[in-house]
C-alpha cells in the first residue's frame, strides 16, 4: 500500500503537467525549410495607402525560384530580377527590381515585405517599412 501512494502521486503530477501544457501555435508561418514564393504568380491585390492599385498589375506575372532568381513578365517584356530573405525565420523578403523604366509601377515591388499566412496557392505580403503603407496578395498560376 505504501508503494502505491508515491506511484499515485507521480502519476498525478504527470497528468497535471500534460493537462496544463499550452496548445501549439496554430498561426501559419514561414520557416527556413520552405520557400513559399517559389512558383509563378499573378498579383491579385495591391493596395497602397488604402488605394487599390491592383489594376496596375493586371498584365504582370512573377516567377520565383528557390535560388533567389525572379523574372517579372509584363506585356511581352521580361525583367530579370531577384529576391532574398531578410528575416531569420524566412518571414520577410526583399525584391530587387531591375531593368524597368524609372516611372514603372513595378518599382512598388522593390521593398522589404513581411510574408504572412502563405499557403500553396497564395502569398500575402505587408510592407515591412512603416512609411510605405502597402499590402499585396499573390495567387499562384
N, CA, C and O atoms as a GROMACS GRO file, in nm:
protein
  564
    1UNK      N    1   0.081  -0.119   0.000
    1UNK     CA    2   0.000   0.000   0.000
    1UNK      C    3   0.086   0.126   0.000
    1UNK      O    4   0.057   0.223  -0.070
    2UNK      N    5   0.195   0.122   0.081
    2UNK     CA    6   0.283   0.238   0.089
    2UNK      C    7   0.349   0.267  -0.044
    2UNK      O    8   0.379   0.383  -0.074
    3UNK      N    9   0.374   0.164  -0.127
    3UNK     CA   10   0.435   0.182  -0.259
    3UNK      C   11   0.337   0.244  -0.357
    3UNK      O   12   0.380   0.311  -0.451
    4UNK      N   13   0.209   0.224  -0.338
    4UNK     CA   14   0.108   0.278  -0.429
    4UNK      C   15   0.090   0.429  -0.412
    4UNK      O   16   0.059   0.499  -0.508
    5UNK      N   17   0.109   0.479  -0.291
    5UNK     CA   18   0.090   0.623  -0.266
    5UNK      C   19   0.193   0.705  -0.345
    5UNK      O   20   0.152   0.797  -0.416
    6UNK      N   21   0.324   0.678  -0.338
    6UNK     CA   22   0.419   0.755  -0.419
    6UNK      C   23   0.396   0.737  -0.569
    6UNK      O   24   0.411   0.832  -0.646
    7UNK      N   25   0.360   0.616  -0.610
    7UNK     CA   26   0.332   0.593  -0.751
    7UNK      C   27   0.210   0.674  -0.795
    7UNK      O   28   0.210   0.730  -0.904
    8UNK      N   29   0.108   0.680  -0.714
    8UNK     CA   30  -0.012   0.760  -0.744
    8UNK      C   31   0.022   0.907  -0.754
    8UNK      O   32  -0.030   0.977  -0.842
    9UNK      N   33   0.108   0.955  -0.667
    9UNK     CA   34   0.148   1.097  -0.670
    9UNK      C   35   0.224   1.127  -0.799
    9UNK      O   36   0.201   1.232  -0.860
   10UNK      N   37   0.312   1.040  -0.840
   10UNK     CA   38   0.389   1.059  -0.964
   10UNK      C   39   0.295   1.061  -1.084
   10UNK      O   40   0.310   1.145  -1.173
   11UNK      N   41   0.200   0.970  -1.088
   11UNK     CA   42   0.104   0.966  -1.199
   11UNK      C   43   0.021   1.094  -1.203
   11UNK      O   44  -0.005   1.146  -1.312
   12UNK      N   45  -0.021   1.144  -1.087
   12UNK     CA   46  -0.100   1.269  -1.082
   12UNK      C   47  -0.018   1.388  -1.130
   12UNK      O   48  -0.069   1.474  -1.202
   13UNK      N   49   0.109   1.394  -1.092
   13UNK     CA   50   0.196   1.505  -1.136
   13UNK      C   51   0.212   1.502  -1.288
   13UNK      O   52   0.203   1.606  -1.354
   14UNK      N   53   0.234   1.385  -1.344
   14UNK     CA   54   0.248   1.372  -1.489
   14UNK      C   55   0.118   1.414  -1.558
   14UNK      O   56   0.121   1.485  -1.659
   15UNK      N   57   0.006   1.369  -1.504
   15UNK     CA   58  -0.124   1.404  -1.564
   15UNK      C   59  -0.149   1.555  -1.558
   15UNK      O   60  -0.195   1.613  -1.656
   16UNK      N   61  -0.118   1.619  -1.446
   16UNK     CA   62  -0.139   1.764  -1.435
   16UNK      C   63  -0.047   1.841  -1.530
   16UNK      O   64  -0.090   1.939  -1.590
   17UNK      N   65   0.077   1.797  -1.542
   17UNK     CA   66   0.170   1.864  -1.634
   17UNK      C   67   0.122   1.852  -1.778
   17UNK      O   68   0.131   1.949  -1.854
   18UNK      N   69   0.074   1.737  -1.816
   18UNK     CA   70   0.025   1.718  -1.953
   18UNK      C   71  -0.099   1.802  -1.979
   18UNK      O   72  -0.113   1.859  -2.087
   19UNK      N   73  -0.187   1.811  -1.882
   19UNK     CA   74  -0.312   1.886  -1.899
   19UNK      C   75  -0.289   2.035  -1.903
   19UNK      O   76  -0.369   2.108  -1.961
   20UNK      N   77  -0.181   2.083  -1.843
   20UNK     CA   78  -0.158   2.227  -1.834
   20UNK      C   79  -0.066   2.281  -1.942
   20UNK      O   80  -0.036   2.401  -1.941
   21UNK      N   81  -0.021   2.198  -2.033
   21UNK     CA   82   0.068   2.246  -2.139
   21UNK      C   83  -0.009   2.334  -2.235
   21UNK      O   84  -0.125   2.306  -2.266
   22UNK      N   85   0.056   2.442  -2.281
   22UNK     CA   86  -0.003   2.534  -2.377
   22UNK      C   87  -0.019   2.466  -2.511
   22UNK      O   88   0.069   2.391  -2.555
   23UNK      N   89  -0.131   2.492  -2.578
   23UNK     CA   90  -0.152   2.438  -2.712
   23UNK      C   91  -0.047   2.494  -2.806
   23UNK      O   92   0.000   2.607  -2.788
   24UNK      N   93  -0.011   2.417  -2.904
   24UNK     CA   94   0.086   2.462  -3.005
   24UNK      C   95   0.030   2.580  -3.081
   24UNK      O   96  -0.091   2.589  -3.102
   25UNK      N   97   0.116   2.671  -3.121
   25UNK     CA   98   0.075   2.786  -3.201
   25UNK      C   99   0.028   2.737  -3.337
   25UNK      O  100   0.102   2.670  -3.408
   26UNK      N  101  -0.095   2.772  -3.372
   26UNK     CA  102  -0.150   2.726  -3.499
   26UNK      C  103  -0.145   2.833  -3.607
   26UNK      O  104  -0.201   2.815  -3.714
   27UNK      N  105  -0.077   2.945  -3.579
   27UNK     CA  106  -0.064   3.050  -3.678
   27UNK      C  107   0.027   3.003  -3.789
   27UNK      O  108   0.140   2.962  -3.762
   28UNK      N  109  -0.018   3.008  -3.915
   28UNK     CA  110   0.069   2.967  -4.024
   28UNK      C  111   0.194   3.054  -4.026
   28UNK      O  112   0.186   3.176  -4.007
   29UNK      N  113   0.306   2.995  -4.049
   29UNK     CA  114   0.430   3.072  -4.051
   29UNK      C  115   0.518   3.022  -4.164
   29UNK      O  116   0.491   2.920  -4.227
   30UNK      N  117   0.623   3.095  -4.185
   30UNK     CA  118   0.720   3.059  -4.286
   30UNK      C  119   0.843   3.014  -4.211
   30UNK      O  120   0.886   3.082  -4.118
   31UNK      N  121   0.901   2.901  -4.248
   31UNK     CA  122   1.020   2.856  -4.179
   31UNK      C  123   1.135   2.839  -4.277
   31UNK      O  124   1.119   2.856  -4.398
   32UNK      N  125   1.249   2.805  -4.222
   32UNK     CA  126   1.370   2.804  -4.304
   32UNK      C  127   1.374   2.692  -4.406
   32UNK      O  128   1.460   2.693  -4.494
   33UNK      N  129   1.284   2.595  -4.399
   33UNK     CA  130   1.288   2.486  -4.495
   33UNK      C  131   1.190   2.505  -4.610
   33UNK      O  132   1.182   2.420  -4.700
   34UNK      N  133   1.115   2.614  -4.610
   34UNK     CA  134   1.018   2.636  -4.716
   34UNK      C  135   1.049   2.763  -4.792
   34UNK      O  136   1.110   2.856  -4.739
   35UNK      N  137   1.007   2.766  -4.916
   35UNK     CA  138   1.021   2.884  -5.000
   35UNK      C  139   0.883   2.915  -5.055
   35UNK      O  140   0.851   2.879  -5.169
   36UNK      N  141   0.801   2.982  -4.977
   36UNK     CA  142   0.661   3.000  -5.019
   36UNK      C  143   0.644   3.082  -5.145
   36UNK      O  144   0.539   3.074  -5.209
   37UNK      N  145   0.744   3.160  -5.184
   37UNK     CA  146   0.725   3.241  -5.305
   37UNK      C  147   0.774   3.173  -5.431
   37UNK      O  148   0.765   3.230  -5.540
   38UNK      N  149   0.825   3.051  -5.420
   38UNK     CA  150   0.867   2.978  -5.540
   38UNK      C  151   0.746   2.943  -5.624
   38UNK      O  152   0.644   2.895  -5.573
   39UNK      N  153   0.757   2.967  -5.754
   39UNK     CA  154   0.648   2.936  -5.847
   39UNK      C  155   0.617   3.056  -5.935
   39UNK      O  156   0.690   3.155  -5.935
   40UNK      N  157   0.508   3.045  -6.010
   40UNK     CA  158   0.464   3.154  -6.097
   40UNK      C  159   0.335   3.211  -6.041
   40UNK      O  160   0.242   3.138  -6.006
   41UNK      N  161   0.330   3.342  -6.032
   41UNK     CA  162   0.224   3.413  -5.961
   41UNK      C  163   0.168   3.528  -6.043
   41UNK      O  164   0.231   3.577  -6.138
   42UNK      N  165   0.050   3.569  -6.004
   42UNK     CA  166  -0.006   3.696  -6.051
   42UNK      C  167  -0.037   3.778  -5.927
   42UNK      O  168  -0.062   3.723  -5.820
   43UNK      N  169  -0.035   3.909  -5.941
   43UNK     CA  170  -0.070   3.997  -5.830
   43UNK      C  171  -0.222   4.009  -5.828
   43UNK      O  172  -0.280   4.072  -5.916
   44UNK      N  173  -0.285   3.950  -5.729
   44UNK     CA  174  -0.432   3.952  -5.722
   44UNK      C  175  -0.483   4.067  -5.636
   44UNK      O  176  -0.603   4.094  -5.634
   45UNK      N  177  -0.393   4.134  -5.565
   45UNK     CA  178  -0.431   4.252  -5.487
   45UNK      C  179  -0.306   4.334  -5.459
   45UNK      O  180  -0.202   4.280  -5.422
   46UNK      N  181  -0.317   4.465  -5.477
   46UNK     CA  182  -0.210   4.557  -5.440
   46UNK      C  183  -0.276   4.685  -5.390
   46UNK      O  184  -0.344   4.754  -5.466
   47UNK      N  185  -0.257   4.715  -5.263
   47UNK     CA  186  -0.319   4.832  -5.201
   47UNK      C  187  -0.210   4.918  -5.138
   47UNK      O  188  -0.128   4.869  -5.060
   48UNK      N  189  -0.210   5.045  -5.173
   48UNK     CA  190  -0.113   5.140  -5.117
   48UNK      C  191  -0.190   5.258  -5.060
   48UNK      O  192  -0.270   5.320  -5.130
   49UNK      N  193  -0.166   5.289  -4.935
   49UNK     CA  194  -0.233   5.400  -4.866
   49UNK      C  195  -0.385   5.393  -4.887
   49UNK      O  196  -0.449   5.494  -4.916
   50UNK      N  197  -0.441   5.274  -4.870
   50UNK     CA  198  -0.585   5.248  -4.884
   50UNK      C  199  -0.639   5.272  -5.025
   50UNK      O  200  -0.760   5.284  -5.043
   51UNK      N  201  -0.552   5.278  -5.123
   51UNK     CA  202  -0.594   5.293  -5.264
   51UNK      C  203  -0.562   5.163  -5.335
   51UNK      O  204  -0.447   5.116  -5.334
   52UNK      N  205  -0.663   5.104  -5.398
   52UNK     CA  206  -0.646   4.978  -5.469
   52UNK      C  207  -0.578   5.003  -5.603
   52UNK      O  208  -0.636   5.066  -5.692
   53UNK      N  209  -0.455   4.955  -5.616
   53UNK     CA  210  -0.376   4.971  -5.738
   53UNK      C  211  -0.359   4.839  -5.813
   53UNK      O  212  -0.271   4.826  -5.898
   54UNK      N  213  -0.443   4.742  -5.782
   54UNK     CA  214  -0.433   4.610  -5.843
   54UNK      C  215  -0.436   4.617  -5.995
   54UNK      O  216  -0.366   4.541  -6.062
   55UNK      N  217  -0.516   4.707  -6.050
   55UNK     CA  218  -0.526   4.720  -6.195
   55UNK      C  219  -0.394   4.749  -6.263
   55UNK      O  220  -0.377   4.716  -6.381
   56UNK      N  221  -0.300   4.810  -6.192
   56UNK     CA  222  -0.167   4.837  -6.249
   56UNK      C  223  -0.088   4.708  -6.276
   56UNK      O  224   0.008   4.708  -6.352
   57UNK      N  225  -0.130   4.599  -6.213
   57UNK     CA  226  -0.056   4.474  -6.222
   57UNK      C  227  -0.131   4.366  -6.301
   57UNK      O  228  -0.096   4.249  -6.294
   58UNK      N  229  -0.234   4.406  -6.374
   58UNK     CA  230  -0.317   4.312  -6.448
   58UNK      C  231  -0.237   4.223  -6.543
   58UNK      O  232  -0.265   4.104  -6.552
   59UNK      N  233  -0.140   4.279  -6.612
   59UNK     CA  234  -0.062   4.203  -6.711
   59UNK      C  235   0.074   4.157  -6.658
   59UNK      O  236   0.165   4.130  -6.736
   60UNK      N  237   0.085   4.149  -6.527
   60UNK     CA  238   0.213   4.113  -6.464
   60UNK      C  239   0.208   3.971  -6.410
   60UNK      O  240   0.113   3.933  -6.341
   61UNK      N  241   0.310   3.893  -6.442
   61UNK     CA  242   0.331   3.764  -6.375
   61UNK      C  243   0.472   3.764  -6.319
   61UNK      O  244   0.562   3.827  -6.375
   62UNK      N  245   0.490   3.695  -6.210
   62UNK     CA  246   0.619   3.687  -6.143
   62UNK      C  247   0.655   3.540  -6.127
   62UNK      O  248   0.574   3.460  -6.081
   63UNK      N  249   0.776   3.506  -6.166
   63UNK     CA  250   0.824   3.369  -6.149
   63UNK      C  251   0.946   3.373  -6.059
   63UNK      O  252   1.045   3.439  -6.090
   64UNK      N  253   0.939   3.301  -5.947
   64UNK     CA  254   1.047   3.298  -5.849
   64UNK      C  255   1.093   3.154  -5.830
   64UNK      O  256   1.012   3.061  -5.832
   65UNK      N  257   1.224   3.138  -5.811
   65UNK     CA  258   1.273   3.004  -5.781
   65UNK      C  259   1.340   3.003  -5.644
   65UNK      O  260   1.358   3.108  -5.583
   66UNK      N  261   1.378   2.885  -5.597
   66UNK     CA  262   1.436   2.870  -5.463
   66UNK      C  263   1.573   2.935  -5.448
   66UNK      O  264   1.617   2.961  -5.336
   67UNK      N  265   1.642   2.960  -5.559
   67UNK     CA  266   1.777   3.016  -5.552
   67UNK      C  267   1.778   3.168  -5.541
   67UNK      O  268   1.884   3.227  -5.524
   68UNK      N  269   1.661   3.232  -5.552
   68UNK     CA  270   1.656   3.377  -5.542
   68UNK      C  271   1.638   3.447  -5.676
   68UNK      O  272   1.632   3.570  -5.680
   69UNK      N  273   1.628   3.372  -5.783
   69UNK     CA  274   1.604   3.433  -5.914
   69UNK      C  275   1.455   3.466  -5.927
   69UNK      O  276   1.369   3.391  -5.879
   70UNK      N  277   1.425   3.576  -5.991
   70UNK     CA  278   1.288   3.617  -6.015
   70UNK      C  279   1.282   3.682  -6.152
   70UNK      O  280   1.369   3.762  -6.187
   71UNK      N  281   1.180   3.649  -6.229
   71UNK     CA  282   1.156   3.715  -6.357
   71UNK      C  283   1.016   3.773  -6.354
   71UNK      O  284   0.920   3.704  -6.322
   72UNK      N  285   1.007   3.899  -6.389
   72UNK     CA  286   0.878   3.964  -6.400
   72UNK      C  287   0.845   3.975  -6.548
   72UNK      O  288   0.927   4.022  -6.627
   73UNK      N  289   0.727   3.931  -6.586
   73UNK     CA  290   0.679   3.940  -6.724
   73UNK      C  291   0.563   4.039  -6.727
   73UNK      O  292   0.471   4.031  -6.646
   74UNK      N  293   0.571   4.133  -6.823
   74UNK     CA  294   0.462   4.229  -6.840
   74UNK      C  295   0.456   4.272  -6.985
   74UNK      O  296   0.554   4.324  -7.040
   75UNK      N  297   0.341   4.252  -7.046
   75UNK     CA  298   0.317   4.296  -7.184
   75UNK      C  299   0.429   4.256  -7.280
   75UNK      O  300   0.474   4.338  -7.359
   76UNK      N  301   0.473   4.131  -7.273
   76UNK     CA  302   0.574   4.080  -7.364
   76UNK      C  303   0.717   4.113  -7.322
   76UNK      O  304   0.811   4.064  -7.386
   77UNK      N  305   0.737   4.192  -7.220
   77UNK     CA  306   0.870   4.225  -7.169
   77UNK      C  307   0.904   4.133  -7.053
   77UNK      O  308   0.816   4.094  -6.976
   78UNK      N  309   1.030   4.098  -7.041
   78UNK     CA  310   1.078   4.019  -6.927
   78UNK      C  311   1.186   4.098  -6.854
   78UNK      O  312   1.277   4.153  -6.916
   79UNK      N  313   1.174   4.103  -6.723
   79UNK     CA  314   1.270   4.174  -6.640
   79UNK      C  315   1.335   4.075  -6.545
   79UNK      O  316   1.270   4.025  -6.454
   80UNK      N  317   1.466   4.046  -6.565
   80UNK     CA  318   1.534   3.956  -6.473
   80UNK      C  319   1.560   4.029  -6.341
   80UNK      O  320   1.625   4.133  -6.339
   81UNK      N  321   1.510   3.974  -6.234
   81UNK     CA  322   1.523   4.036  -6.102
   81UNK      C  323   1.567   3.929  -6.004
   81UNK      O  324   1.601   3.818  -6.045
   82UNK      N  325   1.568   3.961  -5.877
   82UNK     CA  326   1.596   3.861  -5.777
   82UNK      C  327   1.530   3.897  -5.645
   82UNK      O  328   1.477   4.007  -5.628
   83UNK      N  329   1.534   3.803  -5.554
   83UNK     CA  330   1.475   3.821  -5.423
   83UNK      C  331   1.562   3.750  -5.320
   83UNK      O  332   1.638   3.660  -5.354
   84UNK      N  333   1.551   3.793  -5.196
   84UNK     CA  334   1.620   3.724  -5.088
   84UNK      C  335   1.541   3.740  -4.958
   84UNK      O  336   1.464   3.834  -4.940
   85UNK      N  337   1.563   3.644  -4.868
   85UNK     CA  338   1.501   3.652  -4.736
   85UNK      C  339   1.582   3.744  -4.648
   85UNK      O  340   1.705   3.741  -4.652
   86UNK      N  341   1.514   3.826  -4.570
   86UNK     CA  342   1.581   3.913  -4.473
   86UNK      C  343   1.555   3.870  -4.330
   86UNK      O  344   1.633   3.904  -4.241
   87UNK      N  345   1.448   3.796  -4.306
   87UNK     CA  346   1.414   3.753  -4.170
   87UNK      C  347   1.477   3.620  -4.137
   87UNK      O  348   1.494   3.535  -4.225
   88UNK      N  349   1.511   3.600  -4.011
   88UNK     CA  350   1.574   3.473  -3.971
   88UNK      C  351   1.478   3.356  -3.987
   88UNK      O  352   1.523   3.243  -4.008
   89UNK      N  353   1.348   3.379  -3.977
   89UNK     CA  354   1.251   3.272  -3.995
   89UNK      C  355   1.192   3.269  -4.134
   89UNK      O  356   1.090   3.205  -4.157
   90UNK      N  357   1.257   3.338  -4.228
   90UNK     CA  358   1.209   3.348  -4.366
   90UNK      C  359   1.068   3.407  -4.369
   90UNK      O  360   0.985   3.368  -4.451
   91UNK      N  361   1.044   3.500  -4.280
   91UNK     CA  362   0.914   3.565  -4.275
   91UNK      C  363   0.918   3.706  -4.335
   91UNK      O  364   0.819   3.778  -4.330
   92UNK      N  365   1.032   3.743  -4.392
   92UNK     CA  366   1.045   3.872  -4.458
   92UNK      C  367   1.136   3.854  -4.580
   92UNK      O  368   1.237   3.784  -4.572
   93UNK      N  369   1.100   3.917  -4.690
   93UNK     CA  370   1.186   3.908  -4.808
   93UNK      C  371   1.195   4.045  -4.875
   93UNK      O  372   1.115   4.135  -4.850
   94UNK      N  373   1.295   4.057  -4.960
   94UNK     CA  374   1.318   4.181  -5.034
   94UNK      C  375   1.322   4.147  -5.182
   94UNK      O  376   1.388   4.050  -5.223
   95UNK      N  377   1.253   4.226  -5.263
   95UNK     CA  378   1.255   4.208  -5.408
   95UNK      C  379   1.345   4.313  -5.469
   95UNK      O  380   1.329   4.433  -5.444
   96UNK      N  381   1.439   4.269  -5.551
   96UNK     CA  382   1.530   4.357  -5.624
   96UNK      C  383   1.478   4.366  -5.767
   96UNK      O  384   1.484   4.268  -5.841
   97UNK      N  385   1.428   4.481  -5.805
   97UNK     CA  386   1.369   4.502  -5.937
   97UNK      C  387   1.476   4.564  -6.027
   97UNK      O  388   1.544   4.659  -5.987
   98UNK      N  389   1.489   4.511  -6.149
   98UNK     CA  390   1.590   4.562  -6.240
   98UNK      C  391   1.534   4.571  -6.382
   98UNK      O  392   1.452   4.489  -6.422
   99UNK      N  393   1.579   4.670  -6.456
   99UNK     CA  394   1.552   4.674  -6.598
   99UNK      C  395   1.428   4.749  -6.643
   99UNK      O  396   1.415   4.777  -6.762
  100UNK      N  397   1.338   4.784  -6.553
  100UNK     CA  398   1.219   4.857  -6.598
  100UNK      C  399   1.246   5.008  -6.594
  100UNK      O  400   1.338   5.054  -6.525
  101UNK      N  401   1.166   5.084  -6.669
  101UNK     CA  402   1.192   5.228  -6.674
  101UNK      C  403   1.160   5.294  -6.540
  101UNK      O  404   1.088   5.240  -6.456
  102UNK      N  405   1.216   5.413  -6.522
  102UNK     CA  406   1.213   5.484  -6.394
  102UNK      C  407   1.072   5.508  -6.341
  102UNK      O  408   1.052   5.509  -6.219
  103UNK      N  409   0.974   5.526  -6.428
  103UNK     CA  410   0.838   5.558  -6.383
  103UNK      C  411   0.748   5.435  -6.373
  103UNK      O  412   0.627   5.449  -6.356
  104UNK      N  413   0.804   5.318  -6.384
  104UNK     CA  414   0.723   5.196  -6.383
  104UNK      C  415   0.661   5.169  -6.246
  104UNK      O  416   0.724   5.192  -6.143
  105UNK      N  417   0.538   5.121  -6.247
  105UNK     CA  418   0.472   5.080  -6.124
  105UNK      C  419   0.538   4.957  -6.063
  105UNK      O  420   0.513   4.926  -5.947
  106UNK      N  421   0.622   4.887  -6.138
  106UNK     CA  422   0.691   4.770  -6.085
  106UNK      C  423   0.785   4.806  -5.970
  106UNK      O  424   0.817   4.722  -5.886
  107UNK      N  425   0.829   4.931  -5.967
  107UNK     CA  426   0.917   4.973  -5.858
  107UNK      C  427   0.847   4.964  -5.722
  107UNK      O  428   0.914   4.957  -5.619
  108UNK      N  429   0.714   4.964  -5.722
  108UNK     CA  430   0.641   4.948  -5.596
  108UNK      C  431   0.674   4.814  -5.529
  108UNK      O  432   0.658   4.800  -5.408
  109UNK      N  433   0.720   4.717  -5.608
  109UNK     CA  434   0.753   4.586  -5.554
  109UNK      C  435   0.889   4.584  -5.485
  109UNK      O  436   0.916   4.495  -5.403
  110UNK      N  437   0.976   4.680  -5.517
  110UNK     CA  438   1.112   4.684  -5.462
  110UNK      C  439   1.105   4.732  -5.317
  110UNK      O  440   1.115   4.851  -5.288
  111UNK      N  441   1.088   4.638  -5.228
  111UNK     CA  442   1.055   4.670  -5.090
  111UNK      C  443   1.090   4.551  -5.002
  111UNK      O  444   1.106   4.440  -5.050
  112UNK      N  445   1.102   4.576  -4.872
  112UNK     CA  446   1.107   4.468  -4.775
  112UNK      C  447   0.963   4.434  -4.740
  112UNK      O  448   0.887   4.521  -4.698
  113UNK      N  449   0.927   4.309  -4.756
  113UNK     CA  450   0.789   4.264  -4.735
  113UNK      C  451   0.784   4.157  -4.628
  113UNK      O  452   0.863   4.062  -4.629
  114UNK      N  453   0.690   4.172  -4.536
  114UNK     CA  454   0.660   4.064  -4.441
  114UNK      C  455   0.569   3.965  -4.513
  114UNK      O  456   0.474   4.004  -4.580
  115UNK      N  457   0.600   3.837  -4.499
  115UNK     CA  458   0.516   3.732  -4.558
  115UNK      C  459   0.427   3.678  -4.447
  115UNK      O  460   0.475   3.633  -4.343
  116UNK      N  461   0.296   3.683  -4.471
  116UNK     CA  462   0.203   3.634  -4.370
  116UNK      C  463   0.107   3.534  -4.433
  116UNK      O  464   0.062   3.552  -4.546
  117UNK      N  465   0.077   3.431  -4.360
  117UNK     CA  466  -0.021   3.330  -4.398
  117UNK      C  467  -0.003   3.275  -4.539
  117UNK      O  468  -0.098   3.274  -4.617
  118UNK      N  469   0.118   3.229  -4.574
  118UNK     CA  470   0.133   3.167  -4.706
  118UNK      C  471   0.069   3.029  -4.708
  118UNK      O  472   0.067   2.958  -4.608
  119UNK      N  473   0.018   2.992  -4.823
  119UNK     CA  474  -0.028   2.855  -4.844
  119UNK      C  475   0.013   2.815  -4.985
  119UNK      O  476   0.087   2.888  -5.050
  120UNK      N  477  -0.032   2.703  -5.032
  120UNK     CA  478   0.014   2.654  -5.161
  120UNK      C  479  -0.036   2.738  -5.279
  120UNK      O  480   0.018   2.726  -5.388
  121UNK      N  481  -0.136   2.820  -5.259
  121UNK     CA  482  -0.194   2.898  -5.369
  121UNK      C  483  -0.185   3.049  -5.350
  121UNK      O  484  -0.214   3.123  -5.444
  122UNK      N  485  -0.146   3.097  -5.232
  122UNK     CA  486  -0.144   3.241  -5.205
  122UNK      C  487  -0.023   3.279  -5.120
  122UNK      O  488   0.023   3.202  -5.035
  123UNK      N  489   0.027   3.398  -5.144
  123UNK     CA  490   0.125   3.460  -5.055
  123UNK      C  491   0.072   3.599  -5.023
  123UNK      O  492   0.042   3.677  -5.113
  124UNK      N  493   0.062   3.629  -4.897
  124UNK     CA  494   0.016   3.760  -4.851
  124UNK      C  495   0.137   3.838  -4.803
  124UNK      O  496   0.221   3.786  -4.729
  125UNK      N  497   0.144   3.962  -4.843
  125UNK     CA  498   0.257   4.047  -4.808
  125UNK      C  499   0.206   4.177  -4.746
  125UNK      O  500   0.103   4.231  -4.786
  126UNK      N  501   0.281   4.226  -4.649
  126UNK     CA  502   0.259   4.360  -4.599
  126UNK      C  503   0.394   4.428  -4.592
  126UNK      O  504   0.495   4.365  -4.562
  127UNK      N  505   0.396   4.557  -4.620
  127UNK     CA  506   0.522   4.629  -4.623
  127UNK      C  507   0.587   4.626  -4.486
  127UNK      O  508   0.522   4.650  -4.384
  128UNK      N  509   0.716   4.596  -4.484
  128UNK     CA  510   0.792   4.597  -4.359
  128UNK      C  511   0.826   4.741  -4.318
  128UNK      O  512   0.850   4.768  -4.200
  129UNK      N  513   0.828   4.831  -4.413
  129UNK     CA  514   0.860   4.971  -4.390
  129UNK      C  515   0.734   5.045  -4.343
  129UNK      O  516   0.638   5.054  -4.420
  130UNK      N  517   0.732   5.098  -4.222
  130UNK     CA  518   0.611   5.166  -4.174
  130UNK      C  519   0.575   5.290  -4.255
  130UNK      O  520   0.461   5.335  -4.250
  131UNK      N  521   0.669   5.346  -4.330
  131UNK     CA  522   0.642   5.462  -4.413
  131UNK      C  523   0.584   5.426  -4.549
  131UNK      O  524   0.546   5.515  -4.626
  132UNK      N  525   0.577   5.298  -4.580
  132UNK     CA  526   0.527   5.251  -4.709
  132UNK      C  527   0.406   5.162  -4.680
  132UNK      O  528   0.420   5.040  -4.670
  133UNK      N  529   0.291   5.222  -4.666
  133UNK     CA  530   0.170   5.153  -4.625
  133UNK      C  531   0.110   5.073  -4.741
  133UNK      O  532   0.020   5.119  -4.810
  134UNK      N  533   0.164   4.952  -4.761
  134UNK     CA  534   0.122   4.868  -4.874
  134UNK      C  535   0.094   4.727  -4.829
  134UNK      O  536   0.150   4.678  -4.731
  135UNK      N  537   0.006   4.663  -4.903
  135UNK     CA  538  -0.016   4.520  -4.887
  135UNK      C  539  -0.041   4.463  -5.026
  135UNK      O  540  -0.090   4.532  -5.115
  136UNK      N  541  -0.008   4.337  -5.043
  136UNK     CA  542  -0.037   4.271  -5.171
  136UNK      C  543  -0.059   4.123  -5.147
  136UNK      O  544  -0.015   4.066  -5.047
  137UNK      N  545  -0.129   4.064  -5.241
  137UNK     CA  546  -0.154   3.919  -5.240
  137UNK      C  547  -0.113   3.865  -5.376
  137UNK      O  548  -0.149   3.921  -5.480
  138UNK      N  549  -0.038   3.756  -5.375
  138UNK     CA  550  -0.004   3.686  -5.497
  138UNK      C  551  -0.088   3.558  -5.500
  138UNK      O  552  -0.108   3.492  -5.398
  139UNK      N  553  -0.137   3.524  -5.618
  139UNK     CA  554  -0.210   3.400  -5.638
  139UNK      C  555  -0.133   3.316  -5.740
  139UNK      O  556  -0.094   3.365  -5.845
  140UNK      N  557  -0.113   3.190  -5.707
  140UNK     CA  558  -0.036   3.102  -5.794
  140UNK      C  559  -0.112   3.076  -5.924
  140UNK      O  560  -0.233   3.056  -5.924
  141UNK      N  561  -0.037   3.076  -6.033
  141UNK     CA  562  -0.096   3.049  -6.165
  141UNK      C  563  -0.079   2.902  -6.196
  141UNK      O  564  -0.121   2.856  -6.302
   0.00000   0.00000   0.00000
